[in-house]
Amino acid sequence: MRGVAETSRPPVRRVALRLVRDGAHYDEVICRAIAAARVSVWIATANLKELHVEAPVGSRARAKGRMMSVLELFRSLGARGVDVRVLHGGLPSGPFRTTLSRMGGSRAAGVALRRCPRVHLKMIAVDGAVLYLGSANFTGAGLGVRSAGRRNFEAGIVTDDELLLDEMQAAFEAIWSGRECGACRLRRECPAPLDAR
């Protein structure tokens, strides 16, 4: 194509992966991957909304069937030293911002947030060992606890493939650090270029 920078194409190879559909997103991505993180959780999403998760096993809240904000999960991960980053395209939803404010801001919630209006990818990398790529935004209807009749129809893949992890984490880091900002043709419309931090 003319006018589009060509990238080197990775070799075609076989990769082990699992298909994740609909409600399995919550079990596979939130419960098995994010909640068990020990080092890092990197999330890229076009839409960022309040997302509810089950309270921890053994807690009074869990016994009462209470849900909690994913920001509470992030805070517990941050307290354990987990690097939680969320790269998002649009302005977070009002309920998400309200919960974040009530918790004392992103630092108190144990999460770093950065916005790039061009972000449309949906990616979650956990501990450099688990990668989710798919259709689900970081929203209740995409990844949260929802009944089957209320959640979005979503599909994605989960893999531990090192080459895919390396490539997607490098892409995430390039956006996060602002390395993509210099060549961006939407810079004038950007509310806060990441390379200006």
C-alpha positions as CSV (number, residue, x, y, z in Angstrom):
1,M,0.0,0.0,0.0
2,R,1.2,3.5,-0.8
3,G,1.7,5.8,2.1
4,V,1.7,3.1,4.8
5,A,4.9,2.1,6.5
6,E,5.6,-1.5,6.0
7,T,6.5,-3.6,9.0
8,S,8.4,-6.8,8.9
9,R,6.1,-9.8,8.9
10,P,6.8,-12.4,11.6
11,P,7.3,-15.9,10.3
12,V,4.2,-18.1,10.2
13,R,4.4,-20.7,13.0
14,R,2.1,-22.8,15.2
15,V,1.1,-21.3,18.5
16,A,-0.7,-22.9,21.4
17,L,-3.7,-20.8,22.4
18,R,-7.2,-21.1,23.9
19,L,-10.3,-19.5,22.5
20,V,-12.3,-17.4,25.1
21,R,-15.9,-16.5,24.4
22,D,-18.5,-14.5,26.2
23,G,-18.6,-15.2,30.0
24,A,-15.4,-17.2,29.9
25,H,-13.6,-13.8,29.6
26,Y,-14.3,-13.1,33.3
27,D,-13.1,-16.6,34.4
28,E,-10.0,-16.7,32.2
29,V,-8.8,-13.1,32.1
30,I,-10.0,-11.6,35.4
31,C,-10.0,-14.5,37.8
32,R,-7.2,-16.8,36.5
33,A,-4.8,-14.2,35.0
34,I,-5.2,-10.7,36.5
35,A,-6.2,-11.7,40.1
36,A,-3.1,-14.1,40.3
37,A,-0.6,-11.5,38.9
38,R,2.7,-11.3,40.7
39,V,4.8,-8.9,38.6
40,S,2.7,-6.9,36.1
41,V,-0.7,-6.3,34.5
42,W,-0.7,-4.3,31.3
43,I,-4.1,-3.5,29.9
44,A,-4.9,-1.7,26.6
45,T,-8.5,-0.9,25.8
46,A,-10.5,1.5,23.7
47,N,-13.2,2.0,26.4
48,L,-12.5,2.0,30.1
49,K,-15.5,1.6,32.4
50,E,-16.3,0.6,35.9
51,L,-16.0,-3.2,36.1
52,H,-17.2,-5.3,39.0
53,V,-15.5,-8.5,40.3
54,E,-16.4,-10.9,43.0
55,A,-15.0,-10.1,46.5
56,P,-12.1,-12.3,47.6
57,V,-12.8,-15.8,48.8
58,G,-13.0,-16.0,52.6
59,S,-14.1,-12.4,53.0
60,R,-17.4,-11.2,54.6
61,A,-18.2,-9.4,51.4
62,R,-17.9,-12.7,49.4
63,A,-20.1,-14.5,51.9
64,K,-22.8,-11.8,51.4
65,G,-22.4,-12.1,47.6
66,R,-21.0,-8.6,47.3
67,M,-19.2,-7.4,44.2
68,M,-16.3,-4.9,44.3
69,S,-14.8,-2.5,41.9
70,V,-11.9,-3.8,39.8
71,L,-10.0,-0.8,41.2
72,E,-10.1,-2.5,44.6
73,L,-8.4,-5.5,43.0
74,F,-5.8,-3.2,41.4
75,R,-5.2,-1.7,44.8
76,S,-4.5,-5.1,46.3
77,L,-2.2,-6.0,43.4
78,G,-0.4,-2.7,43.8
79,A,0.1,-3.3,47.5
80,R,1.8,-6.6,46.5
81,G,4.2,-4.7,44.2
82,V,2.4,-5.6,40.9
83,D,2.9,-3.0,38.2
84,V,-0.6,-2.3,37.0
85,R,-0.9,-0.1,33.9
86,V,-4.0,0.8,31.8
87,L,-3.6,2.4,28.4
88,H,-7.0,3.6,27.2
89,G,-8.4,5.4,24.2
90,G,-11.4,7.3,25.5
91,L,-12.2,9.2,28.6
92,P,-13.0,6.7,31.4
93,S,-16.7,6.4,32.3
94,G,-18.2,8.6,35.1
95,P,-18.6,5.7,37.5
96,F,-15.0,4.6,37.0
97,R,-13.8,8.2,37.6
98,T,-16.0,8.5,40.7
99,T,-14.7,5.3,42.2
100,L,-11.1,6.3,41.4
101,S,-11.7,9.7,43.1
102,R,-13.3,8.1,46.1
103,M,-10.2,5.9,46.5
104,G,-7.9,8.9,46.4
105,G,-6.7,8.8,42.8
106,S,-4.8,6.4,40.6
107,R,-1.7,6.2,42.8
108,A,-3.8,5.2,45.9
109,A,-5.7,2.7,43.7
110,G,-2.4,1.1,42.7
111,V,-2.8,1.7,38.9
112,A,-1.1,4.0,36.4
113,L,-3.4,5.3,33.7
114,R,-2.4,6.9,30.3
115,R,-4.7,7.9,27.5
116,C,-4.0,7.8,23.8
117,P,-7.0,8.6,21.6
118,R,-5.7,6.2,18.9
119,V,-5.7,3.2,21.2
120,H,-8.3,0.7,20.0
121,L,-6.5,-2.5,20.7
122,K,-7.8,-4.8,23.4
123,M,-4.9,-6.5,25.0
124,I,-4.0,-7.7,28.5
125,A,-0.5,-9.0,29.4
126,V,0.0,-10.5,32.8
127,D,3.5,-11.2,34.3
128,G,5.0,-11.4,30.8
129,A,3.5,-14.9,30.7
130,V,-0.2,-14.7,29.7
131,L,-1.5,-12.7,26.8
132,Y,-5.2,-11.9,26.0
133,L,-6.0,-10.5,22.6
134,G,-9.7,-10.1,21.6
135,S,-12.7,-8.0,21.2
136,A,-13.5,-7.2,24.9
137,N,-13.0,-3.7,26.1
138,F,-12.2,-3.2,29.8
139,T,-15.8,-2.8,30.7
140,G,-18.4,-4.7,32.8
141,A,-20.2,-5.9,29.7
142,G,-16.9,-7.1,28.2
143,L,-15.0,-8.6,31.1
144,G,-16.9,-8.1,34.3
145,V,-19.4,-10.2,36.2
146,R,-22.6,-10.1,34.2
147,S,-25.5,-12.4,33.5
148,A,-25.5,-14.1,30.1
149,G,-28.4,-11.9,29.0
150,R,-26.6,-8.7,29.8
151,R,-23.0,-9.2,28.7
152,N,-21.6,-8.5,25.3
153,F,-20.9,-11.3,22.8
154,E,-17.1,-11.4,22.9
155,A,-14.3,-13.6,21.5
156,G,-10.6,-13.6,22.0
157,I,-7.6,-15.8,22.6
158,V,-5.3,-16.5,25.6
159,T,-1.8,-17.7,25.0
160,D,1.6,-18.0,26.8
161,D,3.5,-17.8,23.5
162,E,6.7,-15.9,24.2
163,L,7.0,-14.3,20.7
164,L,3.4,-12.9,20.8
165,L,4.0,-11.7,24.3
166,D,7.2,-9.9,23.3
167,E,5.7,-8.3,20.3
168,M,2.5,-7.1,22.0
169,Q,4.4,-5.9,25.1
170,A,6.8,-4.0,22.9
171,A,3.8,-2.4,21.1
172,F,2.2,-1.5,24.4
173,E,5.5,0.0,25.7
174,A,6.0,2.1,22.6
175,I,2.6,3.7,23.0
176,W,2.9,4.0,26.8
177,S,6.3,5.7,26.6
178,G,5.2,8.2,23.9
179,R,7.6,6.7,21.2
180,E,4.6,6.6,18.8
181,C,3.7,10.3,19.4
182,G,6.4,11.8,17.1
183,A,4.9,10.4,13.9
184,C,1.3,10.7,15.0
185,R,-0.9,12.7,12.6
186,L,-3.5,13.3,15.2
187,R,-1.1,15.1,17.6
188,R,-2.9,18.4,17.3
189,E,-6.2,16.9,18.5
190,C,-4.5,14.9,21.3
191,P,-5.5,16.1,24.8
192,A,-2.2,15.2,26.3
193,P,0.6,13.7,24.1
194,L,2.4,10.9,26.0
195,D,5.8,12.1,24.9
196,A,5.2,15.5,26.6
197,R,5.2,13.9,30.1
